[in-house]
Amino acid sequence: MFYKIYQNQNVKAVDYINWAFSMLENNCSSFSLNILSSLREPLNIFEVEDYFGRALSEMELQVPSYEECARYYILHLSEKILQDKNNAVDIVYDINTVIRDIDYPEDLEEWFIISDMIDEFYYGGNNFKLTKDELIATIMNEAKSQLKNNKKN
């Protein structure tokens, strides 16, 4: 949610409602969060954003930094890879875009190596001599590794 806000992506009122539901599912609660989750169409974005801000304040939640949001989004994308390996290559490119935006942190450099492997496989002669199955397995393993390492932290 916050990553979309930082990216100035088209954040819709329903995105805030979905956020409220996910917060409730994670046993968070506040007066404004409950109201936010109960709002229905037609939604007024200004009202929704007001309740969102109130809910954050009531639950004493701080808006995460851009890098925190980006890292969380990478984890979300890693989960998507594990859910649907058919889109793994496209998702790796999305991950690399996010990593570029946070100035290429060292702990995420494996994604760039994988991106190079993908480029070599599809466009550069496949110097790594990978099969598509091996490439997908490498992507899946890195997604698992990212999620596992995040749980440790």
C-alpha positions in Angstrom: 0.0 0.0 0.0 2.6 2.5 1.0 4.8 1.5 -1.9 2.0 2.5 -4.3 1.6 5.8 -2.4 5.3 6.5 -2.7 5.3 5.6 -6.4 2.4 8.0 -7.0 0.7 5.0 -8.6 -3.0 5.3 -9.0 -4.0 4.5 -5.5 -7.7 3.8 -5.5 -10.1 4.1 -2.6 -10.6 0.3 -2.7 -6.9 -0.1 -2.1 -7.3 1.6 1.3 -10.3 -0.6 2.1 -8.3 -3.7 1.2 -5.5 -2.5 3.5 -8.0 -2.1 6.3 -9.2 -5.6 5.8 -5.7 -7.0 5.9 -5.0 -5.1 9.1 -8.1 -6.5 10.7 -7.1 -10.0 9.6 -3.7 -9.4 11.4 -5.6 -8.6 14.6 -5.1 -4.8 14.4 -8.0 -2.6 15.4 -9.0 1.0 15.9 -12.2 3.0 15.6 -11.2 4.5 12.2 -9.9 1.2 10.9 -13.2 -0.4 11.6 -15.0 2.4 9.8 -12.6 2.3 6.9 -13.1 -1.4 6.4 -16.9 -0.9 6.4 -17.1 1.8 3.7 -18.8 0.7 0.5 -19.3 2.0 -3.0 -19.6 4.8 -4.0 -16.4 5.7 -2.2 -15.1 9.2 -1.7 -11.3 9.1 -1.9 -10.9 12.1 0.4 -13.1 10.4 3.1 -11.2 7.1 2.7 -7.8 8.8 2.9 -9.0 10.7 6.0 -10.0 7.5 7.7 -6.7 5.9 6.6 -4.7 8.7 8.3 -6.8 8.5 11.4 -6.4 4.8 11.6 -2.6 5.1 11.3 -2.6 7.7 14.1 -4.9 5.7 16.4 -2.8 2.6 16.0 0.3 4.7 16.4 1.7 3.4 13.1 4.5 5.3 11.5 4.7 5.6 7.7 7.6 3.4 6.7 10.4 4.8 4.7 10.5 4.4 0.9 13.2 1.8 1.2 11.2 -0.2 3.8 8.2 -0.1 1.5 10.3 -1.2 -1.5 11.9 -4.1 0.4 8.4 -5.2 1.5 7.2 -5.0 -2.1 10.2 -7.2 -3.2 9.1 -9.8 -0.7 5.5 -9.5 -2.0 6.9 -10.1 -5.5 8.9 -13.0 -4.3 5.7 -14.6 -2.9 4.1 -14.0 -6.3 7.0 -15.9 -8.0 6.4 -18.9 -5.7 2.7 -18.8 -6.4 3.0 -18.6 -10.2 6.3 -19.7 -11.7 5.0 -19.0 -15.2 5.4 -15.3 -14.6 8.7 -15.5 -12.7 10.8 -13.9 -15.4 8.5 -10.8 -15.7 8.4 -10.5 -11.9 12.3 -10.6 -11.7 12.3 -7.6 -14.0 9.8 -5.8 -11.7 12.0 -6.7 -8.7 15.0 -5.2 -10.5 13.2 -2.0 -11.2 12.5 -1.6 -7.4 16.1 -2.5 -6.5 17.3 0.2 -8.9 15.1 2.7 -7.2 16.7 2.0 -3.9 20.3 2.2 -5.2 21.2 -1.4 -5.6 21.6 -2.7 -2.1 24.2 -5.4 -1.8 21.9 -7.9 -0.1 19.7 -7.9 -3.1 22.4 -8.2 -5.8 21.5 -11.9 -6.5 18.4 -10.5 -8.4 20.7 -8.7 -10.8 22.7 -11.8 -11.4 19.5 -13.6 -12.2 18.4 -10.8 -14.4 21.6 -11.1 -16.4 21.0 -14.9 -16.6 17.6 -14.2 -18.0 18.9 -11.7 -20.6 21.6 -14.2 -21.6 19.1 -17.0 -21.9 16.7 -15.0 -24.1 18.8 -12.5 -25.9 22.6 -13.1 -25.5 23.4 -16.7 -26.6 22.9 -18.4 -23.2 26.6 -18.4 -22.1 25.4 -19.8 -18.8 24.1 -22.9 -20.7 20.9 -22.9 -18.7 17.7 -24.6 -19.6 14.5 -22.8 -19.0 13.7 -25.1 -16.1 17.1 -24.4 -14.5 16.5 -20.7 -14.9 13.0 -20.9 -13.3 14.5 -23.1 -10.5 17.2 -20.4 -9.9 14.5 -17.7 -9.7 12.3 -19.8 -7.3 15.3 -20.6 -5.1 16.2 -16.9 -4.7 12.5 -16.0 -4.0 12.5 -18.7 -1.2 15.9 -17.4 0.1 14.6 -13.8 0.2 11.5 -14.8 2.2 13.5 -17.0 4.5 16.1 -14.3 5.2 13.3 -11.8 5.9 11.8 -14.1 8.5 15.1 -14.2 10.3 15.2 -10.4 10.5 
